[in-house]
Amino acid sequence: MPVLALLLAVLLAGCAGNARLKDVRAFAAEAPRLNGYLELSQRYRDTYTREQPYLTPAADQRERAIDTSRRAAYPDLVAIHEAVVAYLRTLGKLAGGDRFDPGDQIKEVAKGIKAWPDTGLTDRHVNAVSGLARLLARAVTGPAQDQAVQDVLRDGYQPLRDALDAMTTVLRYYDRNHDNEQAIVTGMLDTEIPFADKPQDRLVAALAKAHRQEKLDEYRLLGRRHTLAAQHVQAIRERHEALYRELMPADPQPAARVAVIQGATP
């Protein structure tokens, strides 16, 4: 009887473990929901290209300088997305019994990433991305499946929280940049259209009004994309929290563990 009880306990533990790993794989499969952040990052990078036809000479000089800063910040802003997605993919692969190597690219990106205070990207966010990269490099040679998943989930808890916070913060900055672009473009059209009031300018005025409406529709749709991207980041964060509580209910101080990984004193 004790043998049967032991076998039953092992069987139940295996079923529970399989269910947990299935939940991890389902969570990892949600990584594409973060693609909106990547698309909006690209749009942010290309802001000046869209604004330029609507700028006065003075405004063009100002925006050209800002464009240089945007393009310099872009690789670091995208590195946040790359690190988070690599973390999710690593979890999914480990939960499937495989090993996933995020490659040298994410490691090199994490080494060079720096803070951009204007965007809201702080040293805390930079450290989170670097911490995720170090964790993923270590996870490639980690132990067996179930333990490897728990190790990555435990040690990645705080860095992922901070990295997702960085994405949320940067998305808010993108939204403000979007509003500023809209003000520049529609402001120029609103200023110039009333002057096209001569009979010979009727066609120009009609085309300008139609263009203005198209731009308003474009910006309205982009506003929805900003909202949706932020919602997806929040959904990933909530799912990660729930998964962590499910798999690691007794882990007392995740932040302290992360401090050890990052080389700090907990």
Secondary structure as the mmCIF struct_conf table of DSSP 4:
data_model
#
loop_
_struct_conf.conf_type_id
_struct_conf.id
_struct_conf.beg_label_comp_id
_struct_conf.beg_label_asym_id
_struct_conf.beg_label_seq_id
_struct_conf.end_label_comp_id
_struct_conf.end_label_asym_id
_struct_conf.end_label_seq_id
HELX_RH_AL_P HELX_RH_AL_P1 PRO A 2 ALA A 28
TURN_TY1_P TURN_TY1_P1 ALA A 29 GLU A 30
HELX_RH_3T_P HELX_RH_3T_P1 ALA A 31 LEU A 34
HELX_RH_AL_P HELX_RH_AL_P2 ASN A 35 ARG A 45
TURN_TY1_P TURN_TY1_P2 ASP A 46 ASP A 46
HELX_RH_AL_P HELX_RH_AL_P3 THR A 47 GLU A 51
HELX_RH_3T_P HELX_RH_3T_P2 GLN A 52 TYR A 54
HELX_RH_AL_P HELX_RH_AL_P4 PRO A 57 ALA A 95
TURN_TY1_P TURN_TY1_P3 GLY A 96 GLY A 97
HELX_RH_AL_P HELX_RH_AL_P5 GLY A 103 GLY A 112
STRN STRN1 TRP A 116 TRP A 116
HELX_RH_3T_P HELX_RH_3T_P3 PRO A 117 THR A 119
TURN_TY1_P TURN_TY1_P4 GLY A 120 GLY A 120
STRN STRN2 LEU A 121 LEU A 121
HELX_RH_AL_P HELX_RH_AL_P6 ASP A 123 ALA A 139
TURN_TY1_P TURN_TY1_P5 VAL A 140 THR A 141
BEND BEND1 ALA A 144 ALA A 144
HELX_RH_AL_P HELX_RH_AL_P7 GLN A 145 ASP A 155
TURN_TY1_P TURN_TY1_P6 GLY A 156 GLY A 156
HELX_RH_AL_P HELX_RH_AL_P8 TYR A 157 GLU A 192
HELX_RH_3T_P HELX_RH_3T_P4 ILE A 193 PHE A 195
BEND BEND2 LYS A 198 LYS A 198
HELX_RH_3T_P HELX_RH_3T_P5 PRO A 199 ASP A 201
HELX_RH_AL_P HELX_RH_AL_P9 ARG A 202 LEU A 247
TURN_TY1_P TURN_TY1_P7 PRO A 249 ALA A 250
HELX_RH_AL_P HELX_RH_AL_P10 PRO A 254 ILE A 261
TURN_TY1_P TURN_TY1_P8 GLN A 262 GLY A 263
#
